[in-house]
């Protein structure tokens, strides 16, 4: 096995083990925090602005 492949595999296994130990309660905490972040007014404003810029750039170069 190539060293890079082994390293990636090792990271995946480590993440799985740590995630399994954290349990469902911690997972729910992380999901709640990400949902609160995604729905915050500042992030919504930034997403809307980025979408407008993307549409403008797409129309300009199409």
Number of C-alpha atoms within 10 A of each C-alpha: 6 6 8 9 10 11 12 11 12 12 12 11 12 12 12 12 11 10 13 12 10 11 10 11 9 13 13 11 11 12 12 12 11 12 11 12 13 13 11 11 11 11 13 13 12 11 13 12 11 12 12 12 12 12 10 11 11 10 9 8 6 5
